[in-house]
Amino acid sequence: EDLMRVIRDQVNREAQSLGMAVVDVRIRRADLPEQNSEAVFRRMQTERQREAAEIRAQGTEISDRIRAQADRAVVGIRAEAERVARETLGAGDAERTRVLAEAYGRDPEFFSFYRSMQAYEQGLKAGYTRFVLTPDSDFFRYLNDPSGRPRVREAPKP
């Protein structure tokens, strides 16, 4: 404002000799010297970079906080899932044991046959399996005789 008033007054003094009166002076554009423009630009750029770094740091802090909360939640959820899984497995094992005990109580011979079939399935799975057993071993009793009667072994000859 002061600068524009000083300019107006000076122009008015010179314009009076021409019969003119200057009422108002406005500055539409002020160009700084090149070195000043560069310094101002560098200062503005530095300030924007500082603001960007600050915003990034805040974002990183928020991100870390969210990740920590998620990690804590994962631990809790996993623990609960493992607890439920153990309970479910325990209940399944208990039910299996109950059913097997009931089967044994109803028909001990069938139960023996069933357990032998399970042993065959586990023992004779595909892969590298070797057994060193005699053919009349109890392990093979249902393979040797479908009724499951054990073979009568002959006494060794003297």
N, CA and C atoms as an extended XYZ file, in Angstrom:
474
Properties=species:S:1:pos:R:3:atomname:S:1:resname:S:1:resid:I:1 pbc="F F F"
N         0.824       -1.192        0.000 N   GLU     1
C         0.000        0.000        0.000 CA  GLU     1
C         0.872        1.262        0.000 C   GLU     1
N         1.856        1.278        0.887 N   ASP     2
C         2.727        2.458        0.954 CA  ASP     2
C         3.489        2.647       -0.350 C   ASP     2
N         3.975        1.541       -0.896 N   LEU     3
C         4.724        1.622       -2.143 CA  LEU     3
C         3.842        2.172       -3.254 C   LEU     3
N         2.612        1.716       -3.341 N   MET     4
C         1.698        2.195       -4.387 CA  MET     4
C         1.349        3.672       -4.178 C   MET     4
N         1.225        4.097       -2.936 N   ARG     5
C         0.940        5.517       -2.648 CA  ARG     5
C         2.118        6.392       -3.070 C   ARG     5
N         3.344        5.932       -2.745 N   VAL     6
C         4.541        6.706       -3.115 CA  VAL     6
C         4.643        6.816       -4.633 C   VAL     6
N         4.389        5.712       -5.338 N   ILE     7
C         4.445        5.733       -6.801 CA  ILE     7
C         3.373        6.663       -7.353 C   ILE     7
N         2.171        6.613       -6.813 N   ARG     8
C         1.079        7.471       -7.275 CA  ARG     8
C         1.426        8.945       -7.101 C   ARG     8
N         1.964        9.276       -5.937 N   ASP     9
C         2.310       10.685       -5.676 CA  ASP     9
C         3.378       11.177       -6.654 C   ASP     9
N         4.388       10.349       -6.902 N   GLN    10
C         5.466       10.747       -7.811 CA  GLN    10
C         4.936       10.903       -9.232 C   GLN    10
N         4.100        9.957       -9.685 N   VAL    11
C         3.535       10.031      -11.032 CA  VAL    11
C         2.602       11.227      -11.133 C   VAL    11
N         1.875       11.531      -10.072 N   ASN    12
C         0.964       12.681      -10.060 CA  ASN    12
C         1.730       13.981      -10.262 C   ASN    12
N         2.882       14.128       -9.609 N   ARG    13
C         3.684       15.352       -9.745 CA  ARG    13
C         4.123       15.534      -11.190 C   ARG    13
N         4.547       14.452      -11.818 N   GLU    14
C         5.002       14.549      -13.203 CA  GLU    14
C         3.820       14.711      -14.159 C   GLU    14
N         2.679       14.113      -13.839 N   ALA    15
C         1.519       14.174      -14.727 CA  ALA    15
C         0.801       15.511      -14.658 C   ALA    15
N         0.988       16.300      -13.589 N   GLN    16
C         0.307       17.595      -13.455 CA  GLN    16
C         0.746       18.554      -14.558 C   GLN    16
N         1.989       18.457      -14.937 N   SER    17
C         2.470       19.349      -15.997 CA  SER    17
C         1.788       19.030      -17.323 C   SER    17
N         1.264       17.834      -17.455 N   LEU    18
C         0.564       17.438      -18.670 CA  LEU    18
C        -0.945       17.614      -18.527 C   LEU    18
N        -1.371       18.041      -17.365 N   GLY    19
C        -2.785       18.268      -17.120 CA  GLY    19
C        -3.545       17.002      -16.758 C   GLY    19
N        -2.845       16.058      -16.247 N   MET    20
C        -3.491       14.806      -15.847 CA  MET    20
C        -3.368       14.637      -14.346 C   MET    20
N        -4.298       13.837      -13.797 N   ALA    21
C        -4.243       13.504      -12.373 CA  ALA    21
C        -4.346       11.976      -12.254 C   ALA    21
N        -3.412       11.360      -11.587 N   VAL    22
C        -3.420        9.913      -11.368 CA  VAL    22
C        -4.187        9.652      -10.085 C   VAL    22
N        -5.222        8.852      -10.171 N   VAL    23
C        -6.082        8.586       -9.028 CA  VAL    23
C        -5.602        7.355       -8.249 C   VAL    23
N        -5.182        6.318       -8.964 N   ASP    24
C        -4.816        5.071       -8.288 CA  ASP    24
C        -3.715        4.367       -9.078 C   ASP    24
N        -2.857        3.679       -8.343 N   VAL    25
C        -1.792        2.887       -8.952 CA  VAL    25
C        -1.873        1.481       -8.347 C   VAL    25
N        -1.860        0.497       -9.214 N   ARG    26
C        -1.873       -0.906       -8.766 CA  ARG    26
C        -0.720       -1.648       -9.441 C   ARG    26
N        -0.112       -2.555       -8.672 N   ILE    27
C         0.959       -3.376       -9.224 CA  ILE    27
C         0.330       -4.695       -9.663 C   ILE    27
N         0.433       -4.980      -10.938 N   ARG    28
C        -0.145       -6.206      -11.474 CA  ARG    28
C         0.839       -7.362      -11.408 C   ARG    28
N         2.094       -7.059      -11.493 N   ARG    29
C         3.082       -8.131      -11.491 CA  ARG    29
C         4.407       -7.561      -11.018 C   ARG    29
N         5.065       -8.378      -10.176 N   ALA    30
C         6.393       -7.981       -9.710 CA  ALA    30
C         7.332       -9.147       -9.971 C   ALA    30
N         8.309       -8.949      -10.769 N   ASP    31
C         9.285       -9.994      -11.065 CA  ASP    31
C        10.497       -9.796      -10.185 C   ASP    31
N        10.904      -10.898       -9.595 N   LEU    32
C        12.101      -10.868       -8.770 CA  LEU    32
C        13.308      -11.155       -9.652 C   LEU    32
N        14.460      -10.752       -9.207 N   PRO    33
C        15.670      -11.132       -9.952 CA  PRO    33
C        15.785      -12.659       -9.977 C   PRO    33
N        16.447      -13.182      -10.992 N   GLU    34
C        16.551      -14.626      -11.206 CA  GLU    34
C        17.052      -15.350       -9.969 C   GLU    34
N        18.094      -14.869       -9.336 N   GLN    35
C        18.645      -15.545       -8.158 CA  GLN    35
C        17.646      -15.556       -7.013 C   GLN    35
N        16.868      -14.496       -6.859 N   ASN    36
C        15.844      -14.473       -5.810 CA  ASN    36
C        14.730      -15.470       -6.125 C   ASN    36
N        14.343      -15.554       -7.395 N   SER    37
C        13.293      -16.499       -7.795 CA  SER    37
C        13.728      -17.929       -7.496 C   SER    37
N        14.971      -18.243       -7.833 N   GLU    38
C        15.475      -19.589       -7.573 CA  GLU    38
C        15.510      -19.888       -6.078 C   GLU    38
N        15.934      -18.919       -5.277 N   ALA    39
C        15.995      -19.123       -3.826 CA  ALA    39
C        14.595      -19.346       -3.261 C   ALA    39
N        13.634      -18.550       -3.732 N   VAL    40
C        12.251      -18.707       -3.267 CA  VAL    40
C        11.726      -20.083       -3.681 C   VAL    40
N        12.002      -20.468       -4.922 N   PHE    41
C        11.550      -21.773       -5.399 CA  PHE    41
C        12.164      -22.901       -4.568 C   PHE    41
N        13.467      -22.832       -4.306 N   ARG    42
C        14.132      -23.870       -3.497 CA  ARG    42
C        13.535      -23.929       -2.094 C   ARG    42
N        13.259      -22.770       -1.522 N   ARG    43
C        12.662      -22.734       -0.187 CA  ARG    43
C        11.276      -23.387       -0.207 C   ARG    43
N        10.492      -23.076       -1.224 N   MET    44
C         9.156      -23.680       -1.340 CA  MET    44
C         9.269      -25.193       -1.534 C   MET    44
N        10.214      -25.595       -2.375 N   GLN    45
C        10.400      -27.021       -2.636 CA  GLN    45
C        10.829      -27.750       -1.365 C   GLN    45
N        11.742      -27.176       -0.612 N   THR    46
C        12.207      -27.779        0.637 CA  THR    46
C        11.055      -27.910        1.623 C   THR    46
N        10.236      -26.881        1.700 N   GLU    47
C         9.087      -26.912        2.622 CA  GLU    47
C         8.102      -28.017        2.223 C   GLU    47
N         7.832      -28.168        0.932 N   ARG    48
C         6.913      -29.220        0.471 CA  ARG    48
C         7.504      -30.606        0.740 C   ARG    48
N         8.805      -30.754        0.544 N   GLN    49
C         9.445      -32.046        0.820 CA  GLN    49
C         9.373      -32.375        2.309 C   GLN    49
N         9.556      -31.370        3.154 N   ARG    50
C         9.462      -31.583        4.597 CA  ARG    50
C         8.043      -32.001        4.966 C   ARG    50
N         7.046      -31.311        4.402 N   GLU    51
C         5.650      -31.665        4.679 CA  GLU    51
C         5.346      -33.089        4.201 C   GLU    51
N         5.852      -33.443        3.017 N   ALA    52
C         5.617      -34.792        2.481 CA  ALA    52
C         6.249      -35.842        3.385 C   ALA    52
N         7.469      -35.586        3.860 N   ALA    53
C         8.143      -36.536        4.752 CA  ALA    53
C         7.369      -36.684        6.055 C   ALA    53
N         6.847      -35.580        6.560 N   GLU    54
C         6.069      -35.624        7.807 CA  GLU    54
C         4.788      -36.435        7.614 C   GLU    54
N         4.125      -36.214        6.498 N   ILE    55
C         2.888      -36.954        6.216 CA  ILE    55
C         3.192      -38.445        6.037 C   ILE    55
N         4.301      -38.763        5.347 N   ARG    56
C         4.684      -40.172        5.186 CA  ARG    56
C         4.977      -40.815        6.536 C   ARG    56
N         5.666      -40.090        7.403 N   ALA    57
C         5.990      -40.623        8.734 CA  ALA    57
C         4.709      -40.898        9.521 C   ALA    57
N         3.743      -39.981        9.425 N   GLN    58
C         2.468      -40.196       10.110 CA  GLN    58
C         1.763      -41.429        9.537 C   GLN    58
N         1.796      -41.572        8.214 N   GLY    59
C         1.178      -42.740        7.578 CA  GLY    59
C         1.848      -44.036        8.005 C   GLY    59
N         3.177      -44.015        8.093 N   THR    60
C         3.912      -45.204        8.531 CA  THR    60
C         3.549      -45.558        9.964 C   THR    60
N         3.434      -44.552       10.807 N   GLU    61
C         3.072      -44.788       12.210 CA  GLU    61
C         1.682      -45.416       12.309 C   GLU    61
N         0.742      -44.882       11.560 N   ILE    62
C        -0.622      -45.428       11.570 CA  ILE    62
C        -0.613      -46.858       11.024 C   ILE    62
N         0.137      -47.076        9.943 N   SER    63
C         0.246      -48.414        9.352 CA  SER    63
C         0.820      -49.409       10.352 C   SER    63
N         1.879      -49.022       11.048 N   ASP    64
C         2.491      -49.910       12.047 CA  ASP    64
C         1.505      -50.236       13.162 C   ASP    64
N         0.746      -49.236       13.588 N   ARG    65
C        -0.237      -49.448       14.651 CA  ARG    65
C        -1.313      -50.441       14.189 C   ARG    65
N        -1.786      -50.272       12.966 N   ILE    66
C        -2.817      -51.170       12.428 CA  ILE    66
C        -2.267      -52.590       12.294 C   ILE    66
N        -1.028      -52.719       11.812 N   ARG    67
C        -0.419      -54.046       11.672 CA  ARG    67
C        -0.264      -54.724       13.033 C   ARG    67
N         0.140      -53.963       14.037 N   ALA    68
C         0.300      -54.537       15.381 CA  ALA    68
C        -1.048      -55.027       15.911 C   ALA    68
N        -2.101      -54.237       15.698 N   GLN    69
C        -3.433      -54.660       16.135 CA  GLN    69
C        -3.856      -55.927       15.396 C   GLN    69
N        -3.591      -55.977       14.093 N   ALA    70
C        -3.958      -57.160       13.304 CA  ALA    70
C        -3.174      -58.386       13.774 C   ALA    70
N        -1.891      -58.200       14.064 N   ASP    71
C        -1.077      -59.325       14.551 CA  ASP    71
C        -1.611      -59.851       15.878 C   ASP    71
N        -1.996      -58.932       16.773 N   ARG    72
C        -2.572      -59.370       18.053 CA  ARG    72
C        -3.879      -60.118       17.817 C   ARG    72
N        -4.692      -59.618       16.898 N   ALA    73
C        -5.965      -60.282       16.601 CA  ALA    73
C        -5.722      -61.677       16.024 C   ALA    73
N        -4.725      -61.804       15.160 N   VAL    74
C        -4.408      -63.107       14.558 CA  VAL    74
C        -4.032      -64.111       15.638 C   VAL    74
N        -3.218      -63.680       16.591 N   VAL    75
C        -2.801      -64.581       17.675 CA  VAL    75
C        -4.027      -65.070       18.443 C   VAL    75
N        -4.929      -64.152       18.763 N   GLY    76
C        -6.139      -64.528       19.499 CA  GLY    76
C        -7.038      -65.457       18.703 C   GLY    76
N        -7.217      -65.145       17.436 N   ILE    77
C        -8.088      -65.962       16.585 CA  ILE    77
C        -7.499      -67.360       16.413 C   ILE    77
N        -6.182      -67.421       16.193 N   ARG    78
C        -5.536      -68.733       16.042 CA  ARG    78
C        -5.665      -69.567       17.310 C   ARG    78
N        -5.433      -68.936       18.447 N   ALA    79
C        -5.522      -69.663       19.714 CA  ALA    79
C        -6.930      -70.222       19.899 C   ALA    79
N        -7.931      -69.411       19.596 N   GLU    80
C        -9.319      -69.865       19.726 CA  GLU    80
C        -9.604      -71.002       18.743 C   GLU    80
N        -9.125      -70.869       17.502 N   ALA    81
C        -9.348      -71.917       16.498 CA  ALA    81
C        -8.672      -73.223       16.914 C   ALA    81
N        -7.457      -73.125       17.441 N   GLU    82
C        -6.760      -74.339       17.884 CA  GLU    82
C        -7.477      -74.979       19.072 C   GLU    82
N        -8.005      -74.152       19.970 N   ARG    83
C        -8.750      -74.685       21.112 CA  ARG    83
C        -9.990      -75.435       20.618 C   ARG    83
N       -10.730      -74.811       19.702 N   VAL    84
C       -11.934      -75.450       19.164 CA  VAL    84
C       -11.557      -76.734       18.416 C   VAL    84
N       -10.450      -76.694       17.665 N   ALA    85
C       -10.009      -77.890       16.928 CA  ALA    85
C        -9.664      -79.023       17.889 C   ALA    85
N        -8.958      -78.690       18.978 N   ARG    86
C        -8.614      -79.735       19.956 CA  ARG    86
C        -9.872      -80.310       20.599 C   ARG    86
N       -10.824      -79.445       20.930 N   GLU    87
C       -12.080      -79.934       21.516 CA  GLU    87
C       -12.816      -80.838       20.530 C   GLU    87
N       -12.852      -80.421       19.270 N   THR    88
C       -13.545      -81.206       18.248 CA  THR    88
C       -12.857      -82.552       18.043 C   THR    88
N       -11.524      -82.536       17.968 N   LEU    89
C       -10.786      -83.799       17.831 CA  LEU    89
C       -11.016      -84.700       19.040 C   LEU    89
N       -11.003      -84.107       20.215 N   GLY    90
C       -11.246      -84.888       21.434 CA  GLY    90
C       -12.630      -85.502       21.431 C   GLY    90
N       -13.623      -84.709       21.026 N   ALA    91
C       -14.991      -85.233       20.969 CA  ALA    91
C       -15.084      -86.341       19.918 C   ALA    91
N       -14.415      -86.152       18.778 N   GLY    92
C       -14.417      -87.184       17.736 CA  GLY    92
C       -13.746      -88.461       18.208 C   GLY    92
N       -12.608      -88.321       18.890 N   ASP    93
C       -11.919      -89.506       19.420 CA  ASP    93
C       -12.779      -90.222       20.460 C   ASP    93
N       -13.445      -89.438       21.298 N   ALA    94
C       -14.308      -90.047       22.317 CA  ALA    94
C       -15.457      -90.806       21.658 C   ALA    94
N       -16.039      -90.210       20.631 N   GLU    95
C       -17.144      -90.873       19.928 CA  GLU    95
C       -16.644      -92.132       19.223 C   GLU    95
N       -15.475      -92.045       18.605 N   ARG    96
C       -14.883      -93.212       17.943 CA  ARG    96
C       -14.656      -94.336       18.954 C   ARG    96
N       -14.099      -93.982       20.093 N   THR    97
C       -13.841      -94.980       21.133 CA  THR    97
C       -15.148      -95.590       21.621 C   THR    97
N       -16.174      -94.758       21.786 N   ARG    98
C       -17.474      -95.262       22.227 CA  ARG    98
C       -18.044      -96.241       21.208 C   ARG    98
N       -17.967      -95.877       19.919 N   VAL    99
C       -18.508      -96.739       18.870 CA  VAL    99
C       -17.726      -98.053       18.808 C   VAL    99
N       -16.398      -97.973       18.915 N   LEU   100
C       -15.591      -99.199       18.888 CA  LEU   100
C       -15.889     -100.083       20.095 C   LEU   100
N       -16.045      -99.480       21.248 N   ALA   101
C       -16.368     -100.260       22.452 CA  ALA   101
C       -17.734     -100.917       22.305 C   ALA   101
N       -18.670     -100.179       21.729 N   GLU   102
C       -20.005     -100.741       21.510 CA  GLU   102
C       -19.929     -101.901       20.519 C   GLU   102
N       -19.134     -101.730       19.460 N   ALA   103
C       -18.976     -102.803       18.472 CA  ALA   103
C       -18.334     -104.027       19.114 C   ALA   103
N       -17.346     -103.808       19.948 N   TYR   104
C       -16.697     -104.930       20.618 CA  TYR   104
C       -17.687     -105.649       21.525 C   TYR   104
N       -18.521     -104.866       22.216 N   GLY   105
C       -19.512     -105.463       23.116 CA  GLY   105
C       -20.555     -106.267       22.366 C   GLY   105
N       -20.921     -105.841       21.167 N   ARG   106
C       -21.950     -106.539       20.402 CA  ARG   106
C       -21.403     -107.793       19.721 C   ARG   106
N       -20.213     -107.665       19.115 N   ASP   107
C       -19.680     -108.794       18.347 CA  ASP   107
C       -18.156     -108.752       18.401 C   ASP   107
N       -17.570     -109.383       19.414 N   PRO   108
C       -16.110     -109.340       19.559 CA  PRO   108
C       -15.369     -109.889       18.343 C   PRO   108
N       -15.938     -110.890       17.666 N   GLU   109
C       -15.266     -111.473       16.500 CA  GLU   109
C       -15.230     -110.468       15.343 C   GLU   109
N       -16.359     -109.768       15.117 N   PHE   110
C       -16.378     -108.748       14.063 CA  PHE   110
C       -15.410     -107.623       14.401 C   PHE   110
N       -15.373     -107.249       15.663 N   PHE   111
C       -14.456     -106.191       16.091 CA  PHE   111
C       -13.016     -106.600       15.799 C   PHE   111
N       -12.684     -107.835       16.077 N   SER   112
C       -11.337     -108.340       15.808 CA  SER   112
C       -11.048     -108.297       14.307 C   SER   112
N       -12.043     -108.702       13.495 N   PHE   113
C       -11.897     -108.651       12.044 CA  PHE   113
C       -11.677     -107.212       11.574 C   PHE   113
N       -12.486     -106.305       12.081 N   TYR   114
C       -12.391     -104.891       11.692 CA  TYR   114
C       -11.017     -104.325       12.033 C   TYR   114
N       -10.535     -104.599       13.224 N   ARG   115
C        -9.219     -104.091       13.643 CA  ARG   115
C        -8.111     -104.705       12.781 C   ARG   115
N        -8.260     -105.965       12.399 N   SER   116
C        -7.266     -106.593       11.523 CA  SER   116
C        -7.256     -105.921       10.155 C   SER   116
N        -8.447     -105.606        9.638 N   MET   117
C        -8.524     -104.925        8.340 CA  MET   117
C        -7.850     -103.554        8.414 C   MET   117
N        -8.053     -102.853        9.516 N   GLN   118
C        -7.377     -101.563        9.689 CA  GLN   118
C        -5.862     -101.751        9.737 C   GLN   118
N        -5.409     -102.768       10.417 N   ALA   119
C        -3.968     -103.035       10.501 CA  ALA   119
C        -3.414     -103.375        9.121 C   ALA   119
N        -4.164     -104.155        8.315 N   TYR   120
C        -3.712     -104.467        6.963 CA  TYR   120
C        -3.601     -103.184        6.138 C   TYR   120
N        -4.619     -102.351        6.261 N   GLU   121
C        -4.621     -101.102        5.490 CA  GLU   121
C        -3.413     -100.237        5.851 C   GLU   121
N        -3.139     -100.089        7.122 N   GLN   122
C        -2.006      -99.270        7.553 CA  GLN   122
C        -0.675      -99.935        7.222 C   GLN   122
N        -0.577     -101.220        7.447 N   GLY   123
C         0.695     -101.916        7.280 CA  GLY   123
C         1.062     -102.205        5.845 C   GLY   123
N         0.067     -102.320        4.982 N   LEU   124
C         0.340     -102.697        3.598 CA  LEU   124
C         0.109     -101.541        2.630 C   LEU   124
N         0.243     -100.328        3.094 N   LYS   125
C         0.078      -99.167        2.218 CA  LYS   125
C         1.130      -99.198        1.126 C   LYS   125
N         0.814      -98.515        0.030 N   ALA   126
C         1.773      -98.442       -1.077 CA  ALA   126
C         3.052      -97.783       -0.584 C   ALA   126
N         4.142      -98.257       -1.075 N   GLY   127
C         5.415      -97.708       -0.643 CA  GLY   127
C         6.340      -98.823       -0.224 C   GLY   127
N         7.339      -98.474        0.496 N   TYR   128
C         8.357      -99.434        0.913 CA  TYR   128
C         7.919     -100.080        2.215 C   TYR   128
N         7.393     -101.306        2.128 N   THR   129
C         6.924     -102.017        3.313 CA  THR   129
C         7.552     -103.401        3.334 C   THR   129
N         8.155     -103.728        4.451 N   ARG   130
C         8.709     -105.078        4.631 CA  ARG   130
C         8.243     -105.607        5.974 C   ARG   130
N         7.820     -106.860        5.961 N   PHE   131
C         7.457     -107.548        7.191 CA  PHE   131
C         8.293     -108.815        7.280 C   PHE   131
N         8.743     -109.086        8.442 N   VAL   132
C         9.439     -110.356        8.659 CA  VAL   132
C         8.559     -111.148        9.624 C   VAL   132
N         7.638     -111.917        9.040 N   LEU   133
C         6.663     -112.689        9.815 CA  LEU   133
C         6.551     -114.079        9.197 C   LEU   133
N         6.118     -114.992        9.990 N   THR   134
C         5.839     -116.317        9.442 CA  THR   134
C         4.445     -116.291        8.852 C   THR   134
N         4.156     -117.086        7.851 N   PRO   135
C         2.834     -117.081        7.225 CA  PRO   135
C         1.713     -117.447        8.184 C   PRO   135
N         2.012     -118.180        9.246 N   ASP   136
C         0.954     -118.559       10.182 CA  ASP   136
C         0.850     -117.577       11.345 C   ASP   136
N         1.421     -116.385       11.186 N   SER   137
C         1.356     -115.347       12.217 CA  SER   137
C        -0.090     -114.875       12.399 C   SER   137
N        -0.451     -114.446       13.607 N   ASP   138
C        -1.797     -113.921       13.873 CA  ASP   138
C        -2.121     -112.720       12.988 C   ASP   138
N        -1.097     -112.006       12.560 N   PHE   139
C        -1.334     -110.843       11.704 CA  PHE   139
C        -2.062     -111.249       10.427 C   PHE   139
N        -1.776     -112.424        9.907 N   PHE   140
C        -2.369     -112.885        8.654 CA  PHE   140
C        -3.556     -113.819        8.856 C   PHE   140
N        -4.097     -113.901       10.045 N   ARG   141
C        -5.109     -114.921       10.309 CA  ARG   141
C        -6.353     -114.738        9.441 C   ARG   141
N        -6.794     -113.521        9.128 N   TYR   142
C        -7.972     -113.339        8.274 CA  TYR   142
C        -7.626     -113.504        6.800 C   TYR   142
N        -6.361     -113.365        6.454 N   LEU   143
C        -5.964     -113.623        5.072 CA  LEU   143
C        -5.842     -115.121        4.817 C   LEU   143
N        -5.421     -115.860        5.824 N   ASN   144
C        -5.272     -117.313        5.697 CA  ASN   144
C        -6.604     -118.037        5.813 C   ASN   144
N        -7.510     -117.523        6.655 N   ASP   145
C        -8.787     -118.191        6.891 CA  ASP   145
C        -9.849     -117.112        7.080 C   ASP   145
N       -10.794     -116.958        6.139 N   PRO   146
C       -11.804     -115.908        6.245 CA  PRO   146
C       -12.603     -115.941        7.542 C   PRO   146
N       -12.697     -117.091        8.192 N   SER   147
C       -13.441     -117.144        9.456 CA  SER   147
C       -12.613     -116.549       10.582 C   SER   147
N       -11.312     -116.410       10.359 N   GLY   148
C       -10.455     -115.792       11.363 CA  GLY   148
C        -9.954     -116.725       12.429 C   GLY   148
N       -10.186     -118.013       12.246 N   ARG   149
C        -9.704     -118.954       13.264 CA  ARG   149
C        -8.190     -119.062       13.149 C   ARG   149
N        -7.509     -118.972       14.257 N   PRO   150
C        -6.050     -119.103       14.193 CA  PRO   150
C        -5.670     -120.515       13.801 C   PRO   150
N        -4.573     -120.625       13.091 N   ARG   151
C        -4.075     -121.947       12.698 CA  ARG   151
C        -3.545     -122.677       13.912 C   ARG   151
N        -3.737     -123.936       13.882 N   VAL   152
C        -3.181     -124.764       14.955 CA  VAL   152
C        -1.755     -125.084       14.553 C   VAL   152
N        -0.853     -124.691       15.376 N   ARG   153
C         0.557     -124.912       15.065 CA  ARG   153
C         0.954     -126.314       15.504 C   ARG   153
N         1.711     -126.889       14.657 N   GLU   154
C         2.209     -128.222       14.998 CA  GLU   154
C         3.380     -128.073       15.943 C   GLU   154
N         3.493     -129.028       16.799 N   ALA   155
C         4.617     -129.008       17.743 CA  ALA   155
C         5.904     -129.258       16.974 C   ALA   155
N         6.958     -128.613       17.352 N   PRO   156
C         8.229     -128.832       16.654 CA  PRO   156
C         8.677     -130.277       16.810 C   PRO   156
N         9.252     -130.802       15.773 N   LYS   157
C         9.717     -132.193       15.776 CA  LYS   157
C        11.078     -132.247       16.449 C   LYS   157
N        11.212     -133.287       17.298 N   PRO   158
C        12.492     -133.404       18.007 CA  PRO   158
C        13.620     -133.800       17.138 C   PRO   158
